[in-house]
Amino acid sequence: MDFKDYYKVLGLEKSASAEEIKKTYRKLAKKYHPDTNPGNKASEEKFKEASEAYEVLGDQDKKAKYDELYEDMKSGRFRAGAGGGFDPSMYRTYAGNDGGYQYTWTT
């Protein structure tokens, strides 16, 4: 898992208000939109990055979760990719049955 600094993508400080985030995203989206830059792969990639950043930072719930992770990443308490992470396929191998549990509901 690679950690993306969405504030950096948008060129903002973490203290940016919701209005600043929205305004900056719209400016970048207009600048890098594929219709404005037909055939320009670099602009298309920047547009996608800005859209991804705004999808998270523009939503209060997602932003709150991201900010918590952001603080952990910046403080060094968590490093993306360190130690290999969790591989769900390993769990399936040991638990059997593709995850193991089967629930049956009856009425």
Secondary structure, 3 states (H helix, E strand, C coil): CCCCCHHHHHCCCCCCCHHHHHHHHHHHHHHHCCCCCCCCHHHHHHHHHHHHHHHHHCCHHHHHHHHHHHHHHHHCCCCCCHHHCCCHHHHHHHHCCCCCCCCCCCC
